[in-house]
Amino acid sequence: MNFSKVFSVAAALALVCCTSIAFAQPPGPPGPPLPTAVPIDGGLSLLLAAGASFGVRSLRRK
């Protein structure tokens, strides 16, 4: 047999063996959970208090 033909067969066999190993890998761990879209915390009460005081101030000026 010719050297290039033997090399071609060996390379093809190696590629076939490597692809079966690559498909046999287990999946990775799942990613972290997605964060919440809108965090509601103590800042909301401050915004409500500021809006109420602005509203009272606007009504007293009239």
Buried (B, 14 or more C-beta within 10 A) or exposed (E): EEEEEEEEEEEEEEEEEEEEEEEEEEEEEEEEEEEEEEEEEEEEEEEEEEEEEEEEEEEEEE
